[in-house]
């Protein structure tokens, strides 16, 4: 009968625990994707799994920025055991030996770990990994380029980090990298499903969801918001005369003008061929005239066009329908009909203007009748 040493037995138990944590994490990640788990929640799940499953005191996930030149801490645990983030960027486009993050992420080192004192860390390394029982491994899957790094430490504890700890962490980091990439791909797909490909604006599907949520919010907290329906004037003539490519270019130009002349919290959507909708949170009816006049003026001055239109001195204008929510049991469909009615009036009376301002508090009866 073969008797295992205590050391080998510990290794087997540890390996089984790590595998169990990997399986558990993936189950939670996939459940989270199905239930629209937020990215921050996924990162916290991973941090807890690293600490509780692998037995480290603290952990931190560092991801590469979109510029591919820096990494930053997107989720970690501070010395008090609370989750933290850090916007400080650590450069990684450096020559080998300049800092440990760059070396590990760029593949110059497979990993880094230390149980030593600070004098062993180069003084010139501003972004050195914290010492005292710590390790750093890349986040990658297969032969793909690293997407970041996973850092751990045993701060204020005497338990050293061994090479077997690091090898287990490397294996786990592969699963973490794959989970993060999977989640990002899922979020990208969700984002595409709510985005108009031509303009980059939100699409009709997103608009309907956002409008319903905004009405619910305002009903619950007694707040107000406004809705604009923007339509490009004589757009069919543009398509018939200059072609659909020209029409697409005009749509993109109008989309840019709307985006650059509204607040960051305003929701701009393309809801039809040449029709846009704008949700203006916390915008009472008395402030709408300023917003509407600015948009009409900016389109006139920018004079959206294609080259062939310039030669004929043709310009493009827009018409705007206006409605505001100021209380009442009003549906999103009813408010949209109010704005659409306003737009129709603007078109019928000459275009390049806004229609009458419909207010839910004054026009509730009309809106409810139209919604039947």
N, C-alpha and C positions, 0 to 999 in steps of 0.2 A: 504494500500500500504506500502510495506516494504522499508525503506530507509537505504541504506548501509552507514556505517561510512566511513570517508575518509581513515582510516587505512585499512579497509577490501577491499575497492575499490582499493587501492594501491597494496594490496596483490594479488588481482585477475588480475590486469593489469600486475603485475610483473610475475606471473605464466604463463600467456598467452605469454608474451615476451620470457620467458625461453623455453617454448614448441616450439615456432616458431623458435628460434635459434637452438634447437635440430634437428628439421625437416630440417632446412636449411643446417645445418652442414652435416647431413647424405646425403642429395641430392648432396652436393658438393663433399663429400668423394666418393660416388659411381660414380659420373661423373669423378672424378679424377682417380679412378681405371681403368675405361674404356679408359681414355685418357693417361694412364701411368704417372699419377701425381707422383712427387718425394716425398719421405718421409718427407723431410724438408718442402716442400710446404704444406703437410698435417698438420704438427705441427704448422706452421705459421697460417694456416686457423683456427685451434682450438684456438690458443692464441687470435687472433682477435675476434673470436666468444665469448670467455670468457669475454674479456674486453668490447667490444661494446654491446654484448647481455646482460651480467649480470651486467655491470656497474662498474667493478673494474678498478683501475688505471693501475695495472700491473698483469701479470700472468707468471707462469713458469711451464714447464712440466719436471718432474724428472722420469727417467726410471731406472729399476734395470739392472745392468750389467750382462753379461753372467755368472759371477762367483756366482751370487746370494748373494753377500756379501756387495755390495755397490750400491748407486744410484748416478746419476749425472744429471746436468741440460742439457737436450738435446735441449731445445728451450725455450727462455723467452724474456722478454722486459726489457731493462735497464731503468735507471732513465731519460734518454733522449728520450725514446720512440722508441729506435732501437732494433731490434732483436739481441739476444746474445746467446751464448752457453758457457758452462764452463766444463772443463775436470776434475775439482777437484771432487774427489769421497767422498761421505758421507757414512760412515759405517752404516749398518743396522742390522748386526748380533750381537746385543747388548741386554743386559738384560733390562726389563721394567724400564723406568724412566731415561735412559741414554741420549737419545735425542729424539726430537719430530718426526723426520723422521722415526726412528726405531719403535717408539710406534705406529704411524699411519699405516705404511706399514705392520707391523707384527700383526696388529689387537688388540694391547693392548689399543689403544684409537680409537674410531670411527672417530674422527676428532680433530683438534686443531684450536683454534682461540684466538686472543688477541687484546685488545685495550689499553694495559697497557704500562708502561715504562720499560726500560731495567733491572732495579733491580729485577724484578719479574722472569727473566730468570736465571736459574742456571749458575754461572760463569764457572763451569767446562765443560759446554756444548759447546764445540768448534764449533760444527755445528748447533748452534741454529737457529731457524727460525727468520728472521728479524722481529723486533717488530714494533709497531705503526700500528694498524689496519690491521692485516694480518690473513690469515687462511691457513690451510693445510688439504687436504682430500685425501684418497687413490684412486688410479685408479684401479678399479676392476669391474667385471660384474658378477652378480649372486653371488654364493658362492665361485667362483674361487679365487685363491691367487692373491693379489695385484701385478700389474706389475710395479707400480711406485706411484707417488703422483702428485697432482695438487696444486700448491701454488698460492695464490693471495694476493695482498695488496692494500691499498689506500695511498701510500707513499705521504707525504707532503699535505695530505688532512685531513680535520677535520671530515669527515663522518665516523663514527664507523661502524664496521662489526657486524651485529646482528646474532643471532642464526638462524633466518629465512633465512638470506643470506647463511649461511653455509649449511642448509638443501637443499636449492636450488642448491648450488654448488655440494653437494653430489649426487643429482639426475643427474646433468649434467655430473659429473665425471664418472658415470656409463656408459653414452653414449660415452664419450670420450675414456674410456678404451676399450669398445667394438669396436669403430672405429679403434683404434690403432691396436688391435689384429686382426681385419679383414684385415687391410692393410698389416700387417706383414705376415699373412697367404697367401695373394695374392702375395706378393713379393717372398715368399718362393716357391710358385708354379711356378712363372716365372723363378726363379733361377734354379729350378729343370728341367725345360724345356730346359734350355741352358747348363745343366751339364751332363757329362757322369757319370753314377752311379758307374761303376766299379773303375774308377781312380780318380774321383773328378775334372777332368779337364773339360774345356769347350768342348762342342760337335760340330758336323759338322754344325749344324744349326747356332750356335753362330759364328763359324769360318767364314762362308760365309758372315754373316752380318758384322763382324769385318773387314774382308779383303776389302770388298766394301767400308766401311767407311774410312779405312786407305788410300786407293787409292784416294778417293775424297778429303781427307784432304791434301794429298801431292800434288795433282794437284792444289788445291786452293792456297796453301801457298808455292809452289815450294820447297817442302821438299823431303826427300828420306827415304825409308825403305827397308827391305829385308824379304824374305820368305824362310823358310826351310821346306822340306817335309822329315820326318824321318820314315824309315821303318825297322822293325825287320827282320834280315836275317834268312832265312830257318825256318820261323815260322811254316809253315805247317808240317815240320818234327818234330818240338817240340810237336805239338798237336797230330800227329799220333803216336809218340813214347811214350810220357809220359802222354797223355790225356789232355782234355780241361781245367781241373782245373790247371794243370801245366802251360798251355798256358796263362791262366788268371793271374796267379801269375807273370809270366815274364812280361806281359803287365803292371801290377801295378808297378813292380820294375823299368822298363824303364821310366814310367811316373814320378816317384819320382826323378830319376836321372836328367831328363830334367828340372823339376821344380827347383831343388836345384842348378842348374848350369846356370841359366839364370836370368836376372834382373827382378825386380818386375813389370816393365812396359811391359815386353815381354808377348805376349799372346800365351799360350801353349794349344793346342786342340788335342783331339783324333778324327780323321776324318774318321777312318775305323777300321777294325778288329785289325790289328797290325800296323796301320799307324797313324802318328802324324803330325801336322802342327804347325809351330812356326812363328808368326809375330813379327818382330824385328823393332819397330819404331826407327827412327833417327839413323839407322845403315847403313852407307854407304858401298858400295861394298868392299872398301879397308880394312874394319875392319872385314869382314865376316870370313876370313881364321882363325883368332884367335878363334872366337866363335865355328866354325865347328870342328876345331882340338881339342878343349877342350871337346866338347861333345863326340866325337869318343874316346878320351883317357879315359874319365870318365867311359864310358860304358865298355871298355876293362878292366879297373882296378877293377870296381865293379863286373864284371863278373856275371850278373844276372843269377840266376839258381834256381832249385828246388833240393831237396835232392838226387833224383835219378840221376840227371845230374852230381852231384859232383863225384859220384862213377865211372862214365864213363869219367870223366875229360872233359866234354863238356862245352863249353862256348857260350854265346850269343853275337852277335855284331849287329851293325846297319849300314845302308847305308843312306846317306843324299843327297837330291836334293837341289840345291841352285839357287835362282833368286833374283834380286834386281830391285826396281823401281827407275828410275832416270829421270822421266819426260815422257811426251808423252800421247797421247790419247789411253791409254791401259786399257782394262777391267780386272776385277779380275779373270775371267775365263782364259784369255790369260796369265796372270802372273802365275796362278796355273799350266797351261800346260807347261810353261817354266821350273818351278821347278820340275814338274813330269818328263819331258824329261831328266833333269839332274839326277834325281834319277834312271831312267831306265839305263842310261849310267853307273852309279856307280854299279848297280847290274850286268850289263852285263860284266863289266871289273874286277870282282873279289869280290865285296861286302866289308864290313868293311872299307868304304871310302866315300868320297863325290864325286859327279859328277862335270862336268864343270860348271863354274859360268856363268849363263845367265843374261845379263844386258838389261833392257828395252831400254836404249838409243842406244845400239849396235844391239839389236835383235828385234827391234820393227816390222820390216817388217815380220820376221818369225812368231812372235807372232800373228800378225793380220791374216796371212794366216792360221795358225792353228785354229784360232777362227771362221773361216767362216763356 
